[in-house]
């Protein structure tokens, strides 16, 4: 069973950038979809972005044009580049893997100050 470990979260001012990383404990080459989700205080977890093995991406409307998801199969890592951050992006961000099964990382906190 693969394990996912997120990193790169932190505190940033509005308008700033962060890059989240999700390192997998084994090859992600055959994992159909890797993604990022987030849970803001008092809200349900929501999709941020996903990327398939073929490189197709999907983004939440709220992050389109600001966030970019990518995967490096050679490094078993998925990234989320977040630019032009807003206070409403404050949340715990979770890495997700889906390939007939579903697995979550432990999450990393992102806090955007106004």
Backbone atoms as SQL, in Angstrom:
CREATE TABLE atoms (id INTEGER PRIMARY KEY, chain TEXT, resi INTEGER, resn TEXT, atom TEXT, x REAL, y REAL, z REAL);
INSERT INTO atoms VALUES
  (1, 'A', 1, 'UNK', 'N', 0.848, -1.185, 0.000),
  (2, 'A', 1, 'UNK', 'CA', 0.000, 0.000, 0.000),
  (3, 'A', 1, 'UNK', 'C', 0.892, 1.247, 0.000),
  (4, 'A', 2, 'UNK', 'N', 0.601, 2.159, -0.904),
  (5, 'A', 2, 'UNK', 'CA', 1.403, 3.377, -0.996),
  (6, 'A', 2, 'UNK', 'C', 1.065, 4.315, 0.150),
  (7, 'A', 3, 'UNK', 'N', 2.054, 5.059, 0.588),
  (8, 'A', 3, 'UNK', 'CA', 1.850, 6.108, 1.587),
  (9, 'A', 3, 'UNK', 'C', 2.155, 7.451, 0.944),
  (10, 'A', 4, 'UNK', 'N', 1.398, 8.464, 1.353),
  (11, 'A', 4, 'UNK', 'CA', 1.542, 9.802, 0.799),
  (12, 'A', 4, 'UNK', 'C', 1.935, 10.765, 1.903),
  (13, 'A', 5, 'UNK', 'N', 2.946, 11.582, 1.654),
  (14, 'A', 5, 'UNK', 'CA', 3.407, 12.550, 2.643),
  (15, 'A', 5, 'UNK', 'C', 3.469, 13.928, 2.001),
  (16, 'A', 6, 'UNK', 'N', 2.652, 14.843, 2.522),
  (17, 'A', 6, 'UNK', 'CA', 2.625, 16.207, 2.004),
  (18, 'A', 6, 'UNK', 'C', 3.642, 17.079, 2.725),
  (19, 'A', 7, 'UNK', 'N', 4.109, 18.099, 2.029),
  (20, 'A', 7, 'UNK', 'CA', 4.995, 19.097, 2.621),
  (21, 'A', 7, 'UNK', 'C', 4.852, 20.393, 1.836),
  (22, 'A', 8, 'UNK', 'N', 5.389, 21.465, 2.409),
  (23, 'A', 8, 'UNK', 'CA', 5.403, 22.744, 1.710),
  (24, 'A', 8, 'UNK', 'C', 4.392, 23.759, 2.193),
  (25, 'A', 9, 'UNK', 'N', 3.542, 23.357, 3.126),
  (26, 'A', 9, 'UNK', 'CA', 2.572, 24.303, 3.649),
  (27, 'A', 9, 'UNK', 'C', 3.234, 25.341, 4.535),
  (28, 'A', 10, 'UNK', 'N', 2.455, 26.337, 4.921),
  (29, 'A', 10, 'UNK', 'CA', 2.998, 27.374, 5.797),
  (30, 'A', 10, 'UNK', 'C', 2.122, 28.607, 5.799),
  (31, 'A', 11, 'UNK', 'N', 2.697, 29.681, 6.306),
  (32, 'A', 11, 'UNK', 'CA', 2.015, 30.968, 6.401),
  (33, 'A', 11, 'UNK', 'C', 2.560, 31.894, 5.317),
  (34, 'A', 12, 'UNK', 'N', 1.663, 32.511, 4.566),
  (35, 'A', 12, 'UNK', 'CA', 2.066, 33.408, 3.492),
  (36, 'A', 12, 'UNK', 'C', 1.091, 34.576, 3.424),
  (37, 'A', 13, 'UNK', 'N', 1.558, 35.711, 2.982),
  (38, 'A', 13, 'UNK', 'CA', 0.678, 36.860, 2.823),
  (39, 'A', 13, 'UNK', 'C', -0.138, 36.737, 1.534),
  (40, 'A', 14, 'UNK', 'N', -1.273, 37.378, 1.520),
  (41, 'A', 14, 'UNK', 'CA', -2.106, 37.391, 0.320),
  (42, 'A', 14, 'UNK', 'C', -1.288, 37.907, -0.865),
  (43, 'A', 15, 'UNK', 'N', -1.473, 37.227, -1.999),
  (44, 'A', 15, 'UNK', 'CA', -0.699, 37.556, -3.179),
  (45, 'A', 15, 'UNK', 'C', 0.574, 36.754, -3.329),
  (46, 'A', 16, 'UNK', 'N', 0.941, 36.041, -2.286),
  (47, 'A', 16, 'UNK', 'CA', 2.165, 35.247, -2.317),
  (48, 'A', 16, 'UNK', 'C', 1.971, 33.890, -2.953),
  (49, 'A', 17, 'UNK', 'N', 3.034, 33.095, -2.895),
  (50, 'A', 17, 'UNK', 'CA', 3.034, 31.775, -3.527),
  (51, 'A', 17, 'UNK', 'C', 3.566, 30.708, -2.577),
  (52, 'A', 18, 'UNK', 'N', 3.108, 29.499, -2.797),
  (53, 'A', 18, 'UNK', 'CA', 3.627, 28.323, -2.110),
  (54, 'A', 18, 'UNK', 'C', 3.616, 27.163, -3.099),
  (55, 'A', 19, 'UNK', 'N', 4.519, 26.210, -2.882),
  (56, 'A', 19, 'UNK', 'CA', 4.484, 24.982, -3.663),
  (57, 'A', 19, 'UNK', 'C', 4.373, 23.801, -2.716),
  (58, 'A', 20, 'UNK', 'N', 3.297, 23.067, -2.847),
  (59, 'A', 20, 'UNK', 'CA', 3.096, 21.866, -2.053),
  (60, 'A', 20, 'UNK', 'C', 3.660, 20.660, -2.796),
  (61, 'A', 21, 'UNK', 'N', 4.197, 19.726, -2.027),
  (62, 'A', 21, 'UNK', 'CA', 4.709, 18.480, -2.597),
  (63, 'A', 21, 'UNK', 'C', 4.021, 17.303, -1.922),
  (64, 'A', 22, 'UNK', 'N', 3.801, 16.264, -2.677),
  (65, 'A', 22, 'UNK', 'CA', 3.233, 15.017, -2.164),
  (66, 'A', 22, 'UNK', 'C', 4.151, 13.885, -2.614),
  (67, 'A', 23, 'UNK', 'N', 4.897, 13.349, -1.665),
  (68, 'A', 23, 'UNK', 'CA', 5.838, 12.277, -1.973),
  (69, 'A', 23, 'UNK', 'C', 5.202, 10.928, -1.674),
  (70, 'A', 24, 'UNK', 'N', 5.235, 10.045, -2.648),
  (71, 'A', 24, 'UNK', 'CA', 4.675, 8.706, -2.479),
  (72, 'A', 24, 'UNK', 'C', 5.777, 7.713, -2.126),
  (73, 'A', 25, 'UNK', 'N', 5.402, 6.679, -1.389),
  (74, 'A', 25, 'UNK', 'CA', 6.387, 5.703, -0.916),
  (75, 'A', 25, 'UNK', 'C', 6.766, 4.682, -1.990),
  (76, 'A', 26, 'UNK', 'N', 6.058, 4.704, -3.105),
  (77, 'A', 26, 'UNK', 'CA', 6.421, 3.834, -4.223),
  (78, 'A', 26, 'UNK', 'C', 6.038, 4.531, -5.518),
  (79, 'A', 27, 'UNK', 'N', 6.272, 3.876, -6.624),
  (80, 'A', 27, 'UNK', 'CA', 6.002, 4.473, -7.919),
  (81, 'A', 27, 'UNK', 'C', 4.548, 4.886, -8.072),
  (82, 'A', 28, 'UNK', 'N', 4.349, 6.072, -8.630),
  (83, 'A', 28, 'UNK', 'CA', 2.996, 6.558, -8.915),
  (84, 'A', 28, 'UNK', 'C', 2.664, 6.415, -10.390),
  (85, 'A', 29, 'UNK', 'N', 3.552, 5.790, -11.143),
  (86, 'A', 29, 'UNK', 'CA', 3.385, 5.708, -12.599),
  (87, 'A', 29, 'UNK', 'C', 2.048, 5.092, -12.970),
  (88, 'A', 30, 'UNK', 'N', 1.652, 4.061, -12.234),
  (89, 'A', 30, 'UNK', 'CA', 0.437, 3.333, -12.583),
  (90, 'A', 30, 'UNK', 'C', -0.802, 3.820, -11.851),
  (91, 'A', 31, 'UNK', 'N', -0.642, 4.848, -11.015),
  (92, 'A', 31, 'UNK', 'CA', -1.798, 5.376, -10.283),
  (93, 'A', 31, 'UNK', 'C', -2.580, 6.289, -11.208),
  (94, 'A', 32, 'UNK', 'N', -3.853, 5.942, -11.433),
  (95, 'A', 32, 'UNK', 'CA', -4.653, 6.636, -12.440),
  (96, 'A', 32, 'UNK', 'C', -4.717, 8.147, -12.218),
  (97, 'A', 33, 'UNK', 'N', -5.083, 8.537, -11.012),
  (98, 'A', 33, 'UNK', 'CA', -5.304, 9.954, -10.736),
  (99, 'A', 33, 'UNK', 'C', -4.659, 10.340, -9.410),
  (100, 'A', 34, 'UNK', 'N', -3.902, 11.407, -9.464),
  (101, 'A', 34, 'UNK', 'CA', -3.363, 12.024, -8.244),
  (102, 'A', 34, 'UNK', 'C', -4.017, 13.387, -8.107),
  (103, 'A', 35, 'UNK', 'N', -4.258, 13.803, -6.882),
  (104, 'A', 35, 'UNK', 'CA', -4.941, 15.076, -6.728),
  (105, 'A', 35, 'UNK', 'C', -4.670, 15.752, -5.408),
  (106, 'A', 36, 'UNK', 'N', -5.148, 16.970, -5.327),
  (107, 'A', 36, 'UNK', 'CA', -5.105, 17.776, -4.112),
  (108, 'A', 36, 'UNK', 'C', -6.520, 18.187, -3.756),
  (109, 'A', 37, 'UNK', 'N', -6.833, 18.052, -2.479),
  (110, 'A', 37, 'UNK', 'CA', -8.097, 18.499, -1.927),
  (111, 'A', 37, 'UNK', 'C', -7.784, 19.406, -0.746),
  (112, 'A', 38, 'UNK', 'N', -8.768, 20.141, -0.278),
  (113, 'A', 38, 'UNK', 'CA', -8.558, 20.990, 0.891),
  (114, 'A', 38, 'UNK', 'C', -9.809, 21.045, 1.746),
  (115, 'A', 39, 'UNK', 'N', -9.576, 21.297, 3.030),
  (116, 'A', 39, 'UNK', 'CA', -10.674, 21.473, 3.965),
  (117, 'A', 39, 'UNK', 'C', -10.422, 22.751, 4.745),
  (118, 'A', 40, 'UNK', 'N', -11.278, 23.730, 4.521),
  (119, 'A', 40, 'UNK', 'CA', -11.193, 24.994, 5.256),
  (120, 'A', 40, 'UNK', 'C', -11.950, 24.854, 6.570),
  (121, 'A', 41, 'UNK', 'N', -11.638, 25.681, 7.554),
  (122, 'A', 41, 'UNK', 'CA', -12.323, 25.602, 8.843),
  (123, 'A', 41, 'UNK', 'C', -13.836, 25.710, 8.683),
  (124, 'A', 42, 'UNK', 'N', -14.555, 24.747, 9.262),
  (125, 'A', 42, 'UNK', 'CA', -16.013, 24.770, 9.218),
  (126, 'A', 42, 'UNK', 'C', -16.624, 24.346, 7.900),
  (127, 'A', 43, 'UNK', 'N', -15.793, 23.871, 6.967),
  (128, 'A', 43, 'UNK', 'CA', -16.310, 23.487, 5.660),
  (129, 'A', 43, 'UNK', 'C', -15.941, 22.038, 5.347),
  (130, 'A', 44, 'UNK', 'N', -16.610, 21.480, 4.345),
  (131, 'A', 44, 'UNK', 'CA', -16.295, 20.126, 3.901),
  (132, 'A', 44, 'UNK', 'C', -15.060, 20.137, 3.003),
  (133, 'A', 45, 'UNK', 'N', -14.433, 18.969, 2.921),
  (134, 'A', 45, 'UNK', 'CA', -13.284, 18.843, 2.029),
  (135, 'A', 45, 'UNK', 'C', -13.748, 19.017, 0.581),
  (136, 'A', 46, 'UNK', 'N', -12.958, 19.737, -0.199),
  (137, 'A', 46, 'UNK', 'CA', -13.317, 20.008, -1.583),
  (138, 'A', 46, 'UNK', 'C', -12.130, 19.753, -2.501),
  (139, 'A', 47, 'UNK', 'N', -12.462, 19.423, -3.758),
  (140, 'A', 47, 'UNK', 'CA', -11.430, 19.190, -4.750),
  (141, 'A', 47, 'UNK', 'C', -10.732, 20.502, -5.094),
  (142, 'A', 48, 'UNK', 'N', -9.407, 20.428, -5.239),
  (143, 'A', 48, 'UNK', 'CA', -8.628, 21.576, -5.705),
  (144, 'A', 48, 'UNK', 'C', -8.174, 21.324, -7.139),
  (145, 'A', 49, 'UNK', 'N', -7.489, 20.183, -7.337),
  (146, 'A', 49, 'UNK', 'CA', -6.976, 19.863, -8.667),
  (147, 'A', 49, 'UNK', 'C', -6.630, 18.386, -8.744),
  (148, 'A', 50, 'UNK', 'N', -6.752, 17.825, -9.936),
  (149, 'A', 50, 'UNK', 'CA', -6.356, 16.444, -10.175),
  (150, 'A', 50, 'UNK', 'C', -5.548, 16.344, -11.453),
  (151, 'A', 51, 'UNK', 'N', -4.753, 15.271, -11.544),
  (152, 'A', 51, 'UNK', 'CA', -3.973, 15.018, -12.747),
  (153, 'A', 51, 'UNK', 'C', -3.928, 13.511, -12.989),
  (154, 'A', 52, 'UNK', 'N', -4.140, 13.108, -14.231),
  (155, 'A', 52, 'UNK', 'CA', -4.161, 11.690, -14.562),
  (156, 'A', 52, 'UNK', 'C', -2.786, 11.224, -15.031),
  (157, 'A', 53, 'UNK', 'N', -2.667, 9.930, -15.256),
  (158, 'A', 53, 'UNK', 'CA', -1.410, 9.386, -15.757),
  (159, 'A', 53, 'UNK', 'C', -1.072, 9.969, -17.122),
  (160, 'A', 54, 'UNK', 'N', -2.105, 10.325, -17.865),
  (161, 'A', 54, 'UNK', 'CA', -1.883, 10.900, -19.184),
  (162, 'A', 54, 'UNK', 'C', -1.594, 12.389, -19.161),
  (163, 'A', 55, 'UNK', 'N', -1.669, 12.977, -17.964),
  (164, 'A', 55, 'UNK', 'CA', -1.368, 14.392, -17.833),
  (165, 'A', 55, 'UNK', 'C', -2.575, 15.310, -17.932),
  (166, 'A', 56, 'UNK', 'N', -3.767, 14.740, -18.044),
  (167, 'A', 56, 'UNK', 'CA', -4.960, 15.575, -18.069),
  (168, 'A', 56, 'UNK', 'C', -5.211, 16.159, -16.683),
  (169, 'A', 57, 'UNK', 'N', -5.552, 17.430, -16.657),
  (170, 'A', 57, 'UNK', 'CA', -5.758, 18.125, -15.382),
  (171, 'A', 57, 'UNK', 'C', -7.183, 18.642, -15.256),
  (172, 'A', 58, 'UNK', 'N', -7.577, 18.811, -13.993),
  (173, 'A', 58, 'UNK', 'CA', -8.890, 19.348, -13.684),
  (174, 'A', 58, 'UNK', 'C', -8.733, 20.250, -12.473),
  (175, 'A', 59, 'UNK', 'N', -9.356, 21.416, -12.504),
  (176, 'A', 59, 'UNK', 'CA', -9.216, 22.382, -11.417),
  (177, 'A', 59, 'UNK', 'C', -10.573, 22.856, -10.930),
  (178, 'A', 60, 'UNK', 'N', -10.643, 23.157, -9.658),
  (179, 'A', 60, 'UNK', 'CA', -11.807, 23.855, -9.129),
  (180, 'A', 60, 'UNK', 'C', -11.839, 25.246, -9.736),
  (181, 'A', 61, 'UNK', 'N', -13.043, 25.751, -9.976),
  (182, 'A', 61, 'UNK', 'CA', -13.170, 27.080, -10.572),
  (183, 'A', 61, 'UNK', 'C', -12.459, 28.139, -9.737),
  (184, 'A', 62, 'UNK', 'N', -12.464, 27.968, -8.440),
  (185, 'A', 62, 'UNK', 'CA', -11.904, 28.980, -7.546),
  (186, 'A', 62, 'UNK', 'C', -10.386, 29.102, -7.649),
  (187, 'A', 63, 'UNK', 'N', -9.720, 28.110, -8.234),
  (188, 'A', 63, 'UNK', 'CA', -8.254, 28.158, -8.313),
  (189, 'A', 63, 'UNK', 'C', -7.732, 28.211, -9.742),
  (190, 'A', 64, 'UNK', 'N', -8.615, 28.114, -10.718),
  (191, 'A', 64, 'UNK', 'CA', -8.176, 28.147, -12.118),
  (192, 'A', 64, 'UNK', 'C', -7.403, 29.427, -12.418),
  (193, 'A', 65, 'UNK', 'N', -6.273, 29.248, -13.102),
  (194, 'A', 65, 'UNK', 'CA', -5.440, 30.392, -13.443),
  (195, 'A', 65, 'UNK', 'C', -4.473, 30.792, -12.358),
  (196, 'A', 66, 'UNK', 'N', -4.622, 30.227, -11.155),
  (197, 'A', 66, 'UNK', 'CA', -3.724, 30.564, -10.045),
  (198, 'A', 66, 'UNK', 'C', -2.912, 29.352, -9.584),
  (199, 'A', 67, 'UNK', 'N', -3.505, 28.184, -9.613),
  (200, 'A', 67, 'UNK', 'CA', -2.841, 26.956, -9.157),
  (201, 'A', 67, 'UNK', 'C', -2.498, 26.074, -10.349),
  (202, 'A', 68, 'UNK', 'N', -1.389, 25.339, -10.217),
  (203, 'A', 68, 'UNK', 'CA', -0.984, 24.391, -11.248),
  (204, 'A', 68, 'UNK', 'C', -0.569, 23.081, -10.594),
  (205, 'A', 69, 'UNK', 'N', -1.174, 21.996, -11.046),
  (206, 'A', 69, 'UNK', 'CA', -0.815, 20.669, -10.545),
  (207, 'A', 69, 'UNK', 'C', 0.108, 19.997, -11.559),
  (208, 'A', 70, 'UNK', 'N', 1.079, 19.266, -11.045),
  (209, 'A', 70, 'UNK', 'CA', 1.987, 18.525, -11.930),
  (210, 'A', 70, 'UNK', 'C', 2.428, 17.255, -11.208),
  (211, 'A', 71, 'UNK', 'N', 2.898, 16.301, -11.984),
  (212, 'A', 71, 'UNK', 'CA', 3.386, 15.056, -11.383),
  (213, 'A', 71, 'UNK', 'C', 4.717, 14.684, -12.029),
  (214, 'A', 72, 'UNK', 'N', 5.636, 14.237, -11.191),
  (215, 'A', 72, 'UNK', 'CA', 6.940, 13.770, -11.649),
  (216, 'A', 72, 'UNK', 'C', 7.015, 12.285, -11.300),
  (217, 'A', 73, 'UNK', 'N', 6.701, 11.449, -12.272),
  (218, 'A', 73, 'UNK', 'CA', 6.661, 10.008, -11.997),
  (219, 'A', 73, 'UNK', 'C', 8.037, 9.465, -11.605),
  (220, 'A', 74, 'UNK', 'N', 9.095, 10.065, -12.115),
  (221, 'A', 74, 'UNK', 'CA', 10.443, 9.599, -11.792),
  (222, 'A', 74, 'UNK', 'C', 10.778, 9.837, -10.320),
  (223, 'A', 75, 'UNK', 'N', 10.183, 10.876, -9.750),
  (224, 'A', 75, 'UNK', 'CA', 10.430, 11.205, -8.339),
  (225, 'A', 75, 'UNK', 'C', 9.287, 10.758, -7.439),
  (226, 'A', 76, 'UNK', 'N', 8.279, 10.126, -8.027),
  (227, 'A', 76, 'UNK', 'CA', 7.114, 9.667, -7.248),
  (228, 'A', 76, 'UNK', 'C', 6.484, 10.821, -6.467),
  (229, 'A', 77, 'UNK', 'N', 6.394, 11.971, -7.116),
  (230, 'A', 77, 'UNK', 'CA', 5.956, 13.179, -6.418),
  (231, 'A', 77, 'UNK', 'C', 4.948, 13.950, -7.267),
  (232, 'A', 78, 'UNK', 'N', 3.962, 14.495, -6.582),
  (233, 'A', 78, 'UNK', 'CA', 2.982, 15.380, -7.196),
  (234, 'A', 78, 'UNK', 'C', 3.124, 16.752, -6.545),
  (235, 'A', 79, 'UNK', 'N', 3.003, 17.785, -7.350),
  (236, 'A', 79, 'UNK', 'CA', 3.181, 19.149, -6.862),
  (237, 'A', 79, 'UNK', 'C', 1.899, 19.960, -7.066),
  (238, 'A', 80, 'UNK', 'N', 1.755, 20.974, -6.229),
  (239, 'A', 80, 'UNK', 'CA', 0.710, 21.967, -6.430),
  (240, 'A', 80, 'UNK', 'C', 1.357, 23.336, -6.265),
  (241, 'A', 81, 'UNK', 'N', 1.542, 24.016, -7.373),
  (242, 'A', 81, 'UNK', 'CA', 2.075, 25.381, -7.349),
  (243, 'A', 81, 'UNK', 'C', 0.906, 26.334, -7.158),
  (244, 'A', 82, 'UNK', 'N', 0.965, 27.112, -6.102),
  (245, 'A', 82, 'UNK', 'CA', -0.125, 28.024, -5.759),
  (246, 'A', 82, 'UNK', 'C', 0.381, 29.450, -5.824),
  (247, 'A', 83, 'UNK', 'N', -0.163, 30.221, -6.732),
  (248, 'A', 83, 'UNK', 'CA', 0.204, 31.625, -6.900),
  (249, 'A', 83, 'UNK', 'C', -0.990, 32.518, -6.589),
  (250, 'A', 84, 'UNK', 'N', -0.712, 33.781, -6.377),
  (251, 'A', 84, 'UNK', 'CA', -1.768, 34.768, -6.103),
  (252, 'A', 84, 'UNK', 'C', -2.708, 34.266, -5.007),
  (253, 'A', 85, 'UNK', 'N', -2.130, 33.810, -3.940),
  (254, 'A', 85, 'UNK', 'CA', -2.933, 33.219, -2.865),
  (255, 'A', 85, 'UNK', 'C', -3.840, 34.258, -2.215),
  (256, 'A', 86, 'UNK', 'N', -5.007, 33.770, -1.797),
  (257, 'A', 86, 'UNK', 'CA', -6.014, 34.608, -1.164),
  (258, 'A', 86, 'UNK', 'C', -6.308, 34.066, 0.235),
  (259, 'A', 87, 'UNK', 'N', -6.805, 34.908, 1.132),
  (260, 'A', 87, 'UNK', 'CA', -7.161, 34.408, 2.473),
  (261, 'A', 87, 'UNK', 'C', -8.132, 33.231, 2.412),
  (262, 'A', 88, 'UNK', 'N', -9.008, 33.205, 1.426),
  (263, 'A', 88, 'UNK', 'CA', -9.967, 32.103, 1.321),
  (264, 'A', 88, 'UNK', 'C', -9.328, 30.789, 0.878),
  (265, 'A', 89, 'UNK', 'N', -8.045, 30.815, 0.537),
  (266, 'A', 89, 'UNK', 'CA', -7.322, 29.576, 0.232),
  (267, 'A', 89, 'UNK', 'C', -6.814, 28.897, 1.512),
  (268, 'A', 90, 'UNK', 'N', -6.970, 29.559, 2.642),
  (269, 'A', 90, 'UNK', 'CA', -6.551, 28.978, 3.916),
  (270, 'A', 90, 'UNK', 'C', -7.293, 27.676, 4.184),
  (271, 'A', 91, 'UNK', 'N', -6.546, 26.613, 4.396),
  (272, 'A', 91, 'UNK', 'CA', -7.135, 25.286, 4.584),
  (273, 'A', 91, 'UNK', 'C', -6.027, 24.279, 4.874),
  (274, 'A', 92, 'UNK', 'N', -6.448, 23.089, 5.255),
  (275, 'A', 92, 'UNK', 'CA', -5.535, 21.949, 5.269),
  (276, 'A', 92, 'UNK', 'C', -5.631, 21.300, 3.892),
  (277, 'A', 93, 'UNK', 'N', -4.495, 21.129, 3.259),
  (278, 'A', 93, 'UNK', 'CA', -4.442, 20.562, 1.915),
  (279, 'A', 93, 'UNK', 'C', -4.019, 19.093, 1.993),
  (280, 'A', 94, 'UNK', 'N', -4.783, 18.246, 1.322),
  (281, 'A', 94, 'UNK', 'CA', -4.558, 16.807, 1.347),
  (282, 'A', 94, 'UNK', 'C', -4.205, 16.288, -0.036),
  (283, 'A', 95, 'UNK', 'N', -3.221, 15.425, -0.073),
  (284, 'A', 95, 'UNK', 'CA', -2.884, 14.702, -1.298),
  (285, 'A', 95, 'UNK', 'C', -3.758, 13.460, -1.390),
  (286, 'A', 96, 'UNK', 'N', -4.129, 13.105, -2.609),
  (287, 'A', 96, 'UNK', 'CA', -5.027, 11.981, -2.836),
  (288, 'A', 96, 'UNK', 'C', -4.533, 11.147, -4.009),
  (289, 'A', 97, 'UNK', 'N', -4.671, 9.844, -3.874),
  (290, 'A', 97, 'UNK', 'CA', -4.350, 8.921, -4.955),
  (291, 'A', 97, 'UNK', 'C', -5.556, 8.018, -5.202),
  (292, 'A', 98, 'UNK', 'N', -5.930, 7.842, -6.476),
  (293, 'A', 98, 'UNK', 'CA', -7.062, 6.998, -6.823),
  (294, 'A', 98, 'UNK', 'C', -6.696, 6.105, -7.992),
  (295, 'A', 99, 'UNK', 'N', -6.935, 4.786, -7.798),
  (296, 'A', 99, 'UNK', 'CA', -6.657, 3.841, -8.877),
  (297, 'A', 99, 'UNK', 'C', -7.423, 2.567, -8.600),
  (298, 'A', 100, 'UNK', 'N', -8.755, 2.717, -8.532),
  (299, 'A', 100, 'UNK', 'CA', -9.600, 1.603, -8.115),
  (300, 'A', 100, 'UNK', 'C', -9.707, 1.545, -6.605),
  (301, 'A', 101, 'UNK', 'N', -8.896, 2.256, -5.941),
  (302, 'A', 101, 'UNK', 'CA', -8.903, 2.446, -4.493),
  (303, 'A', 101, 'UNK', 'C', -8.600, 3.917, -4.255),
  (304, 'A', 102, 'UNK', 'N', -8.700, 4.336, -3.005),
  (305, 'A', 102, 'UNK', 'CA', -8.494, 5.742, -2.698),
  (306, 'A', 102, 'UNK', 'C', -7.648, 5.864, -1.439),
  (307, 'A', 103, 'UNK', 'N', -6.663, 6.754, -1.485),
  (308, 'A', 103, 'UNK', 'CA', -5.745, 6.912, -0.364),
  (309, 'A', 103, 'UNK', 'C', -5.494, 8.391, -0.136),
  (310, 'A', 104, 'UNK', 'N', -5.353, 8.782, 1.146),
  (311, 'A', 104, 'UNK', 'CA', -5.124, 10.174, 1.521),
  (312, 'A', 104, 'UNK', 'C', -3.827, 10.327, 2.291),
  (313, 'A', 105, 'UNK', 'N', -3.214, 11.491, 2.129),
  (314, 'A', 105, 'UNK', 'CA', -2.104, 11.857, 2.981),
  (315, 'A', 105, 'UNK', 'C', -2.624, 12.452, 4.283),
  (316, 'A', 106, 'UNK', 'N', -1.696, 12.882, 5.138),
  (317, 'A', 106, 'UNK', 'CA', -2.094, 13.393, 6.458),
  (318, 'A', 106, 'UNK', 'C', -2.469, 14.877, 6.428),
  (319, 'A', 107, 'UNK', 'N', -2.112, 15.562, 5.358),
  (320, 'A', 107, 'UNK', 'CA', -2.471, 16.964, 5.211),
  (321, 'A', 107, 'UNK', 'C', -1.362, 17.917, 5.611),
  (322, 'A', 108, 'UNK', 'N', -1.393, 19.100, 5.006),
  (323, 'A', 108, 'UNK', 'CA', -0.455, 20.164, 5.351),
  (324, 'A', 108, 'UNK', 'C', -1.233, 21.475, 5.408),
  (325, 'A', 109, 'UNK', 'N', -0.953, 22.275, 6.430),
  (326, 'A', 109, 'UNK', 'CA', -1.700, 23.506, 6.657),
  (327, 'A', 109, 'UNK', 'C', -1.169, 24.632, 5.782),
  (328, 'A', 110, 'UNK', 'N', -2.083, 25.328, 5.121),
  (329, 'A', 110, 'UNK', 'CA', -1.765, 26.538, 4.381),
  (330, 'A', 110, 'UNK', 'C', -2.592, 27.671, 4.973),
  (331, 'A', 111, 'UNK', 'N', -1.916, 28.725, 5.395),
  (332, 'A', 111, 'UNK', 'CA', -2.591, 29.885, 5.971),
  (333, 'A', 111, 'UNK', 'C', -2.182, 31.118, 5.195),
  (334, 'A', 112, 'UNK', 'N', -3.182, 31.831, 4.676),
  (335, 'A', 112, 'UNK', 'CA', -2.934, 33.039, 3.900),
  (336, 'A', 112, 'UNK', 'C', -3.471, 34.226, 4.683),
  (337, 'A', 113, 'UNK', 'N', -2.584, 35.142, 5.034),
  (338, 'A', 113, 'UNK', 'CA', -2.987, 36.309, 5.818),
  (339, 'A', 113, 'UNK', 'C', -3.315, 37.473, 4.883),
  (340, 'A', 114, 'UNK', 'N', -4.256, 38.286, 5.337),
  (341, 'A', 114, 'UNK', 'CA', -4.687, 39.430, 4.513),
  (342, 'A', 114, 'UNK', 'C', -3.843, 40.659, 4.785);
